[in-house]
Amino acid sequence: MPVQLSTLSAILMLILPWPLLLPILLGANWANRHSRLIKKLTIGSAWFALGDGIVITAISLTGQQDSKTFFELPLPWHLAQFALNEDVNSLSVVMMLLVALVGLIVSRYALTYMEGDPHEGSFHYWLSITLGSFLTVITAGNVWEFFVFWVATSLFLHHLLAFYPERPLALLAARKKYILHRIADLSLFIALLLVVHTLHTADFNHIMVSIASIKGGLPNTLQFAAALVLLSAVLKSAQVPLHGWLIQVMEAPTPVSALLHAGIIYTGTFLLMRMVPLMSRVPWTGDLLIVIGLISIATASLMMMTSTNIKGSLAYSTSAQMGFMLMELGLGLYALALLHIVSHSVYKAHAFLSSGSIVEYFRWPVMPAGPSSAPLGKITLSLVLGAITVMVTGWLLKVPLLGDLPITVMGIILAVALSHLISSAISQVKSSTLPFLWISIGISALVATLYFLLGSWFMALFAPVLPEPLSPTGVVQDALLGLIVMVFVALLLIQQMLPRLLKQPVWHAIFVHLYNDLYVDMIFSRWIQKFSPPYKDVSAPQNHESEPSLREVTSL
């Protein structure tokens, strides 16, 4: 009976994405001529994927998880084999269920959003095969199967990002993403060649076992492969300074933005999780992930404060959150990074799909009052109360806040986040702050409790597929942990005191440079335009009525 259940879950995982991929046999032109049929096919396939994913999850909860191979094709040059291998484990099941849910929501939203568009059928065609390809990336247990659909997902997404050819910014963003992702594909391909050639296996499970059996340091080929995997993941994650395309793809239809920011953007972090057995054995890759992630957290967060449109702010937020996830992976907090992915995906899907309602809210004649600087005393009080809340909650739940440095750092970051909630609650009342203060502290304690409990649950759930992290030790690692704390506290102070800071010439100048993305993306855009004559100059302000317009970019 257990064997039958595990085989059934593998079969269900194998067939899960194929209804979504079926339209590829029909073609985009056919889909555009039969838009009503392709819409029914897409939404029906999305429902099937979610229902199938729920059944697989239910079977997995019984402990029946396994890896099954349904087809093998031997490859030359000692590259093992290409296989349709379904890897049913806690990581693939959770990510599969998450993407299936987001995919259904986006597909359902797109039915109304794209209604009446002359190319409505082709939109649903590209949406369906993009979603199906991404689901195959998640369920693949063979590295070559993973790589084929990794590339296919990016290529299919390109058609969605450039869906409106009359929008120069959309085409430019799609071209930039195309170039960066092809570099990421090449890096990953070489990395997989090195891994497979060295370990003589192309299955993720066997790779994990083979790496675990190596005593001492890894061979140079595997260390170089780890560096290439890191490069590929960072390029896919839109990290500063190569983040500009993620901001400009806001010119694509809103369902595309939601699918990208709530799902496909995680391909880089998912790759790192798949390759955790390799990355965890090369300690310097963790240090690099921390540095790269921290730069994006700081820079993208500051740029988000300068953004003047809703979807642009959401895009900067995604870049910063991706940096946060990379930092968590660098710290060895793999389960917390996965928890971050799940929570951020659901939030970001809702944020993008409801962005139109937010625009309508701000069209009311009475605009809300502008932000005011918080007194330094209130900021300090909020931070102290947040720290006490985290310490007491962690102590009650027996979380090793003082026994594990990475956990300590995450506790401090949580205290900074809760201080925002406490500070906002205090600001809501003018006469008596005490009752409101206690309510805000109670809510903060509840948030901290949920975070610690979910974190502990994720650590236990994913222990079989995510190896025990190596605790960072040494002067460099201690310095990086201290730098993380300094960056998050500094961002808190800047955000709370921004109106006051902008009255100073130095900060006003910094604000202007951040408003223009520090000009790095402008240089990249001009380089792309130099080799793409059909694209007209987008340094000048653009105006598109159908979507919230991007920020005007000031020329050098």
Backbone torsions as a table, in degrees:
resi	resn	phi	psi	omega
1	MET	NA	-46.5	177.1
2	PRO	-58.6	-39.4	179.7
3	VAL	-63.7	-41.4	-179.8
4	GLN	-63.6	-41.1	179.5
5	LEU	-65.7	-43.6	-179.6
6	SER	-65.9	-37.8	177.0
7	THR	-66.3	-40.3	179.2
8	LEU	-62.0	-43.6	-179.7
9	SER	-65.0	-36.7	177.5
10	ALA	-66.5	-40.7	178.1
11	ILE	-63.9	-44.4	178.6
12	LEU	-62.1	-37.7	178.4
13	MET	-69.0	-34.5	178.3
14	LEU	-63.3	-44.6	-174.7
15	ILE	-86.0	-11.2	-174.6
16	LEU	-53.7	-48.5	-175.5
17	PRO	-85.8	-12.3	-169.6
18	TRP	-68.4	-35.7	173.3
19	PRO	-58.2	-35.2	177.5
20	LEU	-70.8	-28.4	179.1
21	LEU	-85.7	-12.7	-176.8
22	LEU	-55.0	-40.5	-179.1
23	PRO	-57.8	-18.1	-179.2
24	ILE	-62.4	-22.5	178.2
25	LEU	-77.4	-16.7	-175.2
26	LEU	-97.6	-33.5	178.7
27	GLY	94.4	153.3	-177.7
28	ALA	-67.9	-36.4	-179.4
29	ASN	-64.9	-42.9	176.7
30	TRP	-61.2	-43.0	-179.0
31	ALA	-61.6	-36.8	-178.8
32	ASN	-70.5	-30.4	178.4
33	ARG	-78.9	-19.4	-179.0
34	HIS	-126.8	58.1	-173.8
35	SER	-62.3	-37.5	-179.2
36	ARG	-64.2	-41.8	-179.2
37	LEU	-68.4	-43.0	-177.9
38	ILE	-67.0	-32.4	176.5
39	LYS	-64.9	-44.5	178.6
40	LYS	-64.1	-39.7	-180.0
41	LEU	-65.2	-41.8	-178.5
42	THR	-66.3	-49.6	-177.3
43	ILE	-68.6	-34.6	176.8
44	GLY	-66.8	-40.1	178.4
45	SER	-67.3	-36.2	178.1
46	ALA	-66.1	-41.4	176.3
47	TRP	-63.6	-41.2	178.9
48	PHE	-61.8	-43.0	-179.6
49	ALA	-61.1	-43.2	179.8
50	LEU	-66.9	-45.2	178.9
51	GLY	-62.2	-42.9	176.9
52	ASP	-60.5	-43.4	179.6
53	GLY	-63.3	-36.2	178.2
54	ILE	-65.7	-41.3	178.4
55	VAL	-64.0	-44.1	178.8
56	ILE	-61.0	-42.0	179.0
57	THR	-62.5	-42.6	179.5
58	ALA	-61.7	-42.0	178.1
59	ILE	-65.6	-40.3	-178.3
60	SER	-64.5	-32.7	179.4
61	LEU	-65.0	-19.4	176.9
62	THR	-82.5	-3.0	179.3
63	GLY	94.2	3.0	-179.1
64	GLN	-88.7	88.3	179.2
65	GLN	-126.7	135.1	-176.5
66	ASP	-159.3	172.6	177.1
67	SER	-118.6	124.1	-177.0
68	LYS	-123.7	137.9	177.4
69	THR	-106.7	126.8	-176.9
70	PHE	-107.8	-16.2	-179.7
71	PHE	-158.7	139.1	179.1
72	GLU	-134.3	140.7	175.8
73	LEU	-133.1	108.5	-179.3
74	PRO	-59.9	141.9	-179.7
75	LEU	-113.2	148.9	-179.5
76	PRO	-76.8	178.3	173.4
77	TRP	59.0	34.9	175.3
78	HIS	59.9	37.8	179.8
79	LEU	-101.8	21.4	177.8
80	ALA	63.1	-125.7	-176.0
81	GLN	-145.3	151.1	168.1
82	PHE	-86.3	131.2	-176.0
83	ALA	-142.4	147.4	166.9
84	LEU	-87.9	91.7	-175.1
85	ASN	-117.0	121.8	-179.4
86	GLU	-100.2	116.4	-176.0
87	ASP	-99.8	96.8	-178.5
88	VAL	-89.8	100.6	175.4
89	ASN	-142.8	176.1	-173.8
90	SER	-61.5	-36.6	-179.8
91	LEU	-66.0	-51.1	-178.2
92	SER	-66.8	-35.1	-178.7
93	VAL	-67.5	-45.8	-179.4
94	VAL	-65.2	-45.1	179.8
95	MET	-66.1	-38.5	178.4
96	MET	-62.7	-44.9	-179.7
97	LEU	-65.7	-39.3	179.1
98	LEU	-63.3	-48.6	-178.2
99	VAL	-67.3	-38.2	177.8
100	ALA	-62.4	-40.4	178.8
101	LEU	-66.3	-49.6	179.0
102	VAL	-62.2	-40.4	179.6
103	GLY	-61.4	-40.9	178.3
104	LEU	-65.3	-44.2	-179.2
105	ILE	-62.0	-44.9	-179.7
106	VAL	-66.1	-42.3	179.9
107	SER	-62.9	-42.1	179.0
108	ARG	-65.9	-40.6	178.2
109	TYR	-64.1	-38.4	-177.0
110	ALA	-67.0	-24.6	178.8
111	LEU	-57.3	-45.1	179.9
112	THR	-81.5	-40.9	-174.7
113	TYR	-62.1	-40.9	-175.2
114	MET	-94.9	2.9	-177.0
115	GLU	-60.9	128.4	179.5
116	GLY	91.8	-10.9	178.1
117	ASP	-68.3	136.3	-178.2
118	PRO	-62.3	-20.3	179.0
119	HIS	-115.2	34.0	-177.0
120	GLU	-60.3	-41.7	-178.5
121	GLY	-63.7	-43.7	-179.9
122	SER	-67.1	-30.7	177.1
123	PHE	-62.7	-48.9	179.9
124	HIS	-66.1	-30.4	175.8
125	TYR	-61.7	-51.6	-178.9
126	TRP	-68.6	-34.4	177.6
127	LEU	-63.6	-43.4	-177.4
128	SER	-64.7	-49.0	-175.7
129	ILE	-74.4	-26.7	174.6
130	THR	-66.4	-46.1	179.4
131	LEU	-64.3	-42.8	178.8
132	GLY	-63.9	-39.9	178.7
133	SER	-65.5	-41.4	179.9
134	PHE	-65.7	-39.2	176.7
135	LEU	-63.1	-34.4	177.4
136	THR	-68.4	-36.7	175.0
137	VAL	-56.2	-42.2	-175.8
138	ILE	-71.4	-37.5	-175.0
139	THR	-88.3	-10.7	-174.7
140	ALA	-67.2	134.7	176.0
141	GLY	-107.0	-3.7	179.4
142	ASN	-111.1	135.5	-173.1
143	VAL	-65.7	-32.1	-179.5
144	TRP	-76.4	-36.2	171.7
145	GLU	-61.4	-44.6	177.0
146	PHE	-56.8	-46.3	-175.6
147	PHE	-67.9	-42.4	-179.9
148	VAL	-58.0	-46.9	-177.7
149	PHE	-80.8	-22.4	170.9
150	TRP	-59.4	-48.1	178.8
151	VAL	-68.5	-43.2	-178.3
152	ALA	-61.0	-40.9	179.2
153	THR	-58.5	-44.4	179.9
154	SER	-65.6	-41.2	-179.4
155	LEU	-67.7	-41.1	178.1
156	PHE	-66.6	-40.5	179.0
157	LEU	-61.8	-32.8	-179.8
158	HIS	-56.4	-39.3	179.8
159	HIS	-67.1	-32.6	177.5
160	LEU	-73.4	-39.5	-179.3
161	LEU	-67.6	-32.9	179.9
162	ALA	-101.5	30.1	-174.2
163	PHE	-65.4	-32.1	178.2
164	TYR	-104.2	93.9	-176.1
165	PRO	-67.1	-14.8	179.4
166	GLU	-83.2	0.3	179.3
167	ARG	-104.4	104.3	-175.7
168	PRO	-59.0	-39.8	-179.1
169	LEU	-65.3	-36.7	178.5
170	ALA	-64.9	-43.3	179.5
171	LEU	-66.4	-40.5	179.3
172	LEU	-64.6	-43.9	179.1
173	ALA	-62.9	-41.7	179.2
174	ALA	-64.1	-38.7	178.6
175	ARG	-66.0	-42.7	179.1
176	LYS	-63.1	-44.2	178.2
177	LYS	-62.7	-38.8	-179.0
178	TYR	-60.9	-46.1	-178.4
179	ILE	-65.9	-47.2	-178.8
180	LEU	-63.5	-38.4	-178.6
181	HIS	-73.4	-29.2	176.1
182	ARG	-69.6	-35.0	174.2
183	ILE	-64.0	-41.5	177.7
184	ALA	-62.7	-40.4	179.1
185	ASP	-63.4	-44.6	179.5
186	LEU	-62.6	-42.8	178.7
187	SER	-60.7	-44.9	-179.0
188	LEU	-66.8	-39.9	-179.6
189	PHE	-60.5	-46.2	178.8
190	ILE	-64.2	-40.2	178.9
191	ALA	-61.1	-43.7	-179.9
192	LEU	-67.5	-37.2	175.2
193	LEU	-57.0	-46.5	-178.8
194	LEU	-65.3	-43.0	-178.7
195	VAL	-64.8	-48.6	-177.1
196	VAL	-67.2	-41.9	-179.2
197	HIS	-66.1	-32.8	-178.9
198	THR	-79.9	-41.1	-174.3
199	LEU	-98.1	-10.3	176.4
200	HIS	62.5	34.0	175.3
201	THR	-151.6	148.9	-179.9
202	ALA	-117.9	11.4	178.1
203	ASP	-99.4	134.6	-178.5
204	PHE	-57.4	-41.9	-178.7
205	ASN	-62.8	-43.4	-179.8
206	HIS	-69.9	-32.7	176.5
207	ILE	-62.5	-43.0	179.8
208	MET	-61.5	-44.0	-179.5
209	VAL	-67.0	-41.4	-177.7
210	SER	-65.3	-42.4	179.9
211	ILE	-67.0	-39.2	179.5
212	ALA	-64.0	-27.0	-178.1
213	SER	-81.5	-11.4	-179.5
214	ILE	-79.8	121.7	179.8
215	LYS	-91.4	142.5	179.9
216	GLY	77.9	-154.1	-178.1
217	GLY	-73.9	155.0	178.9
218	LEU	-78.6	154.8	174.9
219	PRO	-59.3	157.0	-179.6
220	ASN	-60.0	-33.3	179.6
221	THR	-62.5	-40.4	179.8
222	LEU	-72.9	-34.1	176.8
223	GLN	-66.8	-40.0	176.5
224	PHE	-66.1	-38.5	177.2
225	ALA	-61.8	-39.3	178.0
226	ALA	-62.0	-39.7	178.1
227	ALA	-64.1	-40.0	179.8
228	LEU	-69.8	-37.5	175.0
229	VAL	-61.5	-43.0	178.0
230	LEU	-60.5	-45.4	178.8
231	LEU	-60.0	-45.4	-179.7
232	SER	-61.9	-43.7	-179.4
233	ALA	-65.5	-40.8	-179.5
234	VAL	-66.1	-41.7	178.8
235	LEU	-64.3	-35.9	178.8
236	LYS	-73.7	-19.9	-173.7
237	SER	-94.8	6.3	175.7
238	ALA	54.2	53.6	-179.0
239	GLN	-87.6	147.5	178.2
240	VAL	-60.8	133.7	11.6
241	PRO	-96.2	10.0	-178.0
242	LEU	-100.2	41.6	-175.3
243	HIS	-101.8	-8.8	-169.8
244	GLY	-58.1	-37.5	-178.8
245	TRP	-61.9	-34.1	-179.0
246	LEU	-66.2	-33.2	178.8
247	ILE	-73.6	-40.2	-174.2
248	GLN	-80.3	-16.6	177.9
249	VAL	-71.3	1.1	174.0
250	MET	-63.3	-15.1	175.9
251	GLU	-73.1	-14.9	175.9
252	ALA	-74.1	163.6	177.6
253	PRO	-55.9	147.9	-176.3
254	THR	-56.5	-39.7	177.2
255	PRO	-59.8	-32.2	177.7
256	VAL	-68.3	-43.5	177.7
257	SER	-59.2	-42.6	-179.4
258	ALA	-65.4	-44.3	-179.8
259	LEU	-64.3	-39.1	179.8
260	LEU	-68.3	-51.2	-173.4
261	HIS	-76.9	-23.5	-178.8
262	ALA	-102.7	1.8	-177.9
263	GLY	-151.1	-70.7	-169.3
264	ILE	-65.1	-27.4	179.1
265	ILE	-61.7	-18.4	-177.7
266	TYR	-84.9	3.8	-179.2
267	THR	-59.1	-36.2	179.3
268	GLY	-65.0	-49.2	-179.9
269	THR	-68.3	-34.4	176.9
270	PHE	-65.0	-38.7	175.5
271	LEU	-59.1	-45.2	179.7
272	LEU	-62.2	-38.4	178.3
273	MET	-67.2	-38.1	176.4
274	ARG	-63.4	-34.4	-176.8
275	MET	-101.8	18.5	179.3
276	VAL	-55.8	-39.8	177.8
277	PRO	-56.5	-33.8	177.6
278	LEU	-79.6	-48.6	-174.2
279	MET	-64.8	-35.1	-177.8
280	SER	-70.5	-17.4	178.8
281	ARG	-91.9	-1.4	178.2
282	VAL	-121.0	86.3	-169.2
283	PRO	-56.5	-34.5	-176.5
284	TRP	-67.1	-20.3	175.8
285	THR	-66.7	-33.5	176.4
286	GLY	-65.0	-41.4	178.0
287	ASP	-62.1	-42.1	179.3
288	LEU	-64.3	-40.8	178.4
289	LEU	-61.7	-39.8	178.4
290	ILE	-63.0	-47.0	-178.2
291	VAL	-64.0	-48.3	-179.2
292	ILE	-62.2	-46.3	179.7
293	GLY	-63.3	-39.6	-178.4
294	LEU	-66.9	-38.3	177.1
295	ILE	-61.8	-43.1	179.5
296	SER	-68.7	-39.1	178.7
297	ILE	-59.0	-49.9	-176.5
298	ALA	-67.3	-51.0	-173.9
299	THR	-69.5	-49.4	-178.3
300	ALA	-64.9	-34.4	177.9
301	SER	-65.2	-42.1	178.2
302	LEU	-67.1	-39.9	177.5
303	MET	-64.5	-36.3	178.6
304	MET	-61.5	-35.5	178.9
305	MET	-65.3	-24.0	-178.6
306	THR	-93.3	-10.9	-174.8
307	SER	-66.5	143.2	-176.8
308	THR	-113.0	8.2	173.2
309	ASN	-136.1	157.2	-167.8
310	ILE	-67.0	-51.0	-177.1
311	LYS	-68.0	-31.6	175.2
312	GLY	-63.3	-42.7	177.8
313	SER	-62.5	-40.0	178.3
314	LEU	-63.8	-36.9	179.7
315	ALA	-67.9	-43.5	176.5
316	TYR	-62.0	-38.2	177.9
317	SER	-60.6	-41.0	178.9
318	THR	-62.5	-44.4	179.0
319	SER	-59.8	-43.0	179.0
320	ALA	-66.0	-42.0	-179.7
321	GLN	-67.3	-35.5	175.5
322	MET	-63.8	-39.9	175.1
323	GLY	-61.1	-38.9	177.7
324	PHE	-61.0	-43.8	179.9
325	MET	-64.8	-41.7	177.3
326	LEU	-62.6	-38.6	177.9
327	MET	-64.0	-42.0	177.9
328	GLU	-62.1	-40.8	177.4
329	LEU	-65.7	-38.5	177.3
330	GLY	-63.7	-32.2	177.5
331	LEU	-77.9	-7.6	-177.9
332	GLY	84.8	10.8	-179.0
333	LEU	-93.2	68.0	-172.3
334	TYR	-65.6	-43.7	-178.8
335	ALA	-66.1	-37.8	177.9
336	LEU	-67.6	-33.9	176.6
337	ALA	-65.0	-39.0	178.0
338	LEU	-68.0	-39.9	174.7
339	LEU	-60.0	-39.2	177.8
340	HIS	-62.4	-42.7	179.0
341	ILE	-60.0	-47.9	-177.0
342	VAL	-61.5	-49.1	-177.2
343	SER	-68.1	-40.9	-179.0
344	HIS	-68.3	-36.3	-180.0
345	SER	-62.0	-47.8	-178.8
346	VAL	-64.7	-44.1	179.4
347	TYR	-62.4	-46.2	-173.8
348	LYS	-70.4	-34.1	175.5
349	ALA	-61.3	-45.7	178.1
350	HIS	-63.7	-41.6	-176.4
351	ALA	-63.0	-43.8	-178.6
352	PHE	-71.6	-43.4	-177.3
353	LEU	-71.4	-17.1	176.8
354	SER	-105.7	8.3	-177.0
355	SER	-62.0	-32.4	177.7
356	GLY	-63.8	-37.8	177.6
357	SER	-65.5	-35.1	178.1
358	ILE	-66.3	-39.3	177.0
359	VAL	-60.8	-44.7	179.5
360	GLU	-61.2	-37.1	179.9
361	TYR	-60.9	-42.9	-176.9
362	PHE	-79.0	-1.6	175.4
363	ARG	-86.5	-3.9	177.8
364	TRP	-62.4	146.0	-177.0
365	PRO	-58.2	-37.1	-177.5
366	VAL	-91.4	108.6	-179.5
367	MET	-83.8	145.6	177.6
368	PRO	-65.7	153.7	-179.4
369	ALA	-65.3	147.1	-179.3
370	GLY	-67.4	163.7	-178.1
371	PRO	-69.1	150.0	177.2
372	SER	-124.5	153.6	-178.8
373	SER	-70.3	138.4	176.2
374	ALA	-85.7	139.2	176.2
375	PRO	-61.2	146.9	-178.5
376	LEU	-60.6	-34.4	179.2
377	GLY	-63.4	-40.4	-179.9
378	LYS	-69.0	-37.1	177.9
379	ILE	-62.7	-45.3	180.0
380	THR	-63.3	-44.2	178.7
381	LEU	-60.9	-44.5	-179.7
382	SER	-63.1	-40.8	-179.4
383	LEU	-66.7	-41.1	178.8
384	VAL	-65.0	-43.6	179.3
385	LEU	-65.0	-38.7	177.1
386	GLY	-63.5	-41.4	179.6
387	ALA	-65.5	-42.6	179.0
388	ILE	-63.0	-42.2	179.1
389	THR	-59.4	-45.1	-179.4
390	VAL	-65.8	-43.2	-178.1
391	MET	-64.4	-44.8	-179.2
392	VAL	-66.5	-44.4	179.1
393	THR	-62.9	-44.7	178.4
394	GLY	-62.6	-38.9	178.8
395	TRP	-64.8	-42.5	179.9
396	LEU	-65.1	-35.2	-178.4
397	LEU	-92.9	4.5	178.6
398	LYS	59.1	41.8	175.6
399	VAL	-86.0	130.5	-176.3
400	PRO	-75.6	65.4	-177.3
401	LEU	-65.4	-29.8	-178.1
402	LEU	-106.0	0.3	-177.3
403	GLY	-106.7	-9.4	-177.9
404	ASP	-136.9	113.9	-173.0
405	LEU	-58.9	-46.5	177.2
406	PRO	-58.7	-40.6	177.5
407	ILE	-65.3	-37.4	176.7
408	THR	-60.1	-45.1	179.3
409	VAL	-62.4	-43.2	178.7
410	MET	-64.8	-33.2	175.7
411	GLY	-64.6	-39.7	177.7
412	ILE	-65.6	-42.1	177.9
413	ILE	-62.1	-40.1	176.9
414	LEU	-62.8	-40.0	177.7
415	ALA	-62.9	-39.8	177.0
416	VAL	-62.3	-43.4	179.4
417	ALA	-63.6	-42.5	-179.6
418	LEU	-68.4	-28.7	178.5
419	SER	-63.4	-30.9	174.2
420	HIS	-60.9	-46.6	-179.3
421	LEU	-62.9	-44.6	-178.8
422	ILE	-66.0	-42.7	180.0
423	SER	-63.7	-42.1	178.7
424	SER	-64.1	-39.6	179.9
425	ALA	-64.8	-41.3	178.7
426	ILE	-62.8	-36.4	-176.0
427	SER	-72.8	-13.8	-175.8
428	GLN	-77.9	-14.9	-177.6
429	VAL	-122.5	151.7	-177.9
430	LYS	-111.1	-31.1	-174.3
431	SER	-95.5	-68.7	-176.3
432	SER	-111.0	113.0	-177.9
433	THR	-93.6	-14.6	-171.7
434	LEU	-63.4	-50.9	180.0
435	PRO	-60.6	-42.9	-179.5
436	PHE	-65.5	-34.3	179.6
437	LEU	-63.8	-44.0	179.9
438	TRP	-66.1	-37.2	177.3
439	ILE	-63.1	-43.9	-179.0
440	SER	-65.7	-37.3	177.4
441	ILE	-66.4	-39.4	177.5
442	GLY	-63.1	-42.5	177.6
443	ILE	-64.8	-39.8	178.5
444	SER	-62.6	-42.0	178.0
445	ALA	-63.1	-37.4	177.9
446	LEU	-65.5	-43.1	178.5
447	VAL	-61.7	-45.4	179.5
448	ALA	-62.6	-40.6	179.1
449	THR	-62.2	-46.3	179.0
450	LEU	-62.0	-40.8	-179.6
451	TYR	-63.7	-46.5	-179.1
452	PHE	-66.3	-41.1	-179.1
453	LEU	-67.5	-45.3	178.4
454	LEU	-64.7	-39.1	177.7
455	GLY	-61.1	-44.1	178.8
456	SER	-64.9	-39.2	179.8
457	TRP	-65.9	-44.3	179.0
458	PHE	-63.7	-39.6	178.8
459	MET	-61.8	-40.4	178.9
460	ALA	-71.8	-39.2	-176.0
461	LEU	-68.0	-38.0	-173.1
462	PHE	-103.3	10.7	178.1
463	ALA	-57.8	-37.4	-179.2
464	PRO	-67.2	-26.1	-175.3
465	VAL	-108.8	-16.0	178.8
466	LEU	-116.6	112.2	-173.7
467	PRO	-65.4	162.8	178.1
468	GLU	-62.5	124.3	-177.3
469	PRO	-69.0	150.1	174.9
470	LEU	-84.4	120.4	-178.6
471	SER	-63.5	126.5	-179.8
472	PRO	-66.4	128.2	179.5
473	THR	-133.2	153.6	178.5
474	GLY	116.2	167.1	-177.3
475	VAL	-64.4	-43.1	-178.3
476	VAL	-61.8	-46.0	-178.8
477	GLN	-65.1	-40.9	177.7
478	ASP	-63.5	-39.0	178.3
479	ALA	-64.8	-39.3	179.1
480	LEU	-65.6	-40.7	178.1
481	LEU	-63.1	-41.6	176.5
482	GLY	-64.5	-37.5	179.1
483	LEU	-65.5	-37.5	177.5
484	ILE	-59.0	-47.7	179.8
485	VAL	-60.6	-45.2	-179.0
486	MET	-61.0	-41.9	-178.8
487	VAL	-64.1	-44.4	-177.3
488	PHE	-69.7	-39.1	176.9
489	VAL	-66.3	-40.8	178.8
490	ALA	-62.4	-41.5	178.1
491	LEU	-63.1	-37.9	176.4
492	LEU	-60.6	-47.9	-178.5
493	LEU	-64.4	-42.7	-178.9
494	ILE	-64.2	-44.7	-179.0
495	GLN	-63.8	-41.4	-177.3
496	GLN	-72.9	-28.0	-174.7
497	MET	-111.9	14.8	-173.8
498	LEU	-57.1	-48.2	179.9
499	PRO	-57.0	-37.8	179.0
500	ARG	-70.7	-39.0	-178.6
501	LEU	-65.8	-36.0	-175.6
502	LEU	-68.4	-12.7	176.3
503	LYS	-77.1	-12.1	178.9
504	GLN	-94.0	135.5	-175.9
505	PRO	-55.3	-40.4	-177.6
506	VAL	-62.6	-48.0	-179.5
507	TRP	-68.4	-33.0	177.1
508	HIS	-63.9	-40.0	177.6
509	ALA	-65.8	-41.7	177.6
510	ILE	-61.3	-40.8	179.0
511	PHE	-58.7	-44.3	-179.4
512	VAL	-63.1	-43.2	179.9
513	HIS	-66.4	-39.9	177.2
514	LEU	-66.2	-36.6	178.3
515	TYR	-58.7	-30.3	179.8
516	ASN	-101.0	23.6	176.1
517	ASP	57.7	30.1	-179.1
518	LEU	56.7	17.9	172.8
519	TYR	68.1	-0.5	-178.7
520	VAL	-66.0	-46.3	-178.9
521	ASP	-67.5	-30.6	178.4
522	MET	-63.1	-40.8	178.5
523	ILE	-64.8	-43.7	178.3
524	PHE	-62.3	-40.6	-179.6
525	SER	-63.0	-43.5	-179.6
526	ARG	-67.0	-33.9	176.8
527	TRP	-65.7	-41.3	178.1
528	ILE	-64.3	-43.2	-179.2
529	GLN	-63.8	-31.4	-179.7
530	LYS	-61.5	-34.0	-179.4
531	PHE	-103.4	9.4	178.7
532	SER	-134.6	74.8	-176.3
533	PRO	-54.4	-34.0	-178.5
534	PRO	-61.7	-22.0	-178.3
535	TYR	-82.4	126.3	177.1
536	LYS	-80.5	167.8	-175.7
537	ASP	-63.5	125.2	178.8
538	VAL	-109.9	16.1	175.4
539	SER	-71.6	-26.8	177.9
540	ALA	-78.5	158.1	-179.8
541	PRO	-59.6	141.1	178.5
542	GLN	-112.0	152.8	179.5
543	ASN	-137.0	114.2	176.9
544	HIS	-124.0	127.1	-173.6
545	GLU	-83.3	-26.1	-173.1
546	SER	-78.4	-19.3	178.7
547	GLU	-130.5	154.1	172.6
548	PRO	-56.1	124.5	-172.4
549	SER	-70.0	151.7	176.0
550	LEU	-71.3	162.7	178.5
551	ARG	-62.9	144.5	174.0
552	GLU	-68.3	134.4	-177.9
553	VAL	-101.3	121.5	179.7
554	THR	-79.6	128.1	-178.8
555	SER	-71.1	156.1	177.4
556	LEU	-65.4	NA	NA
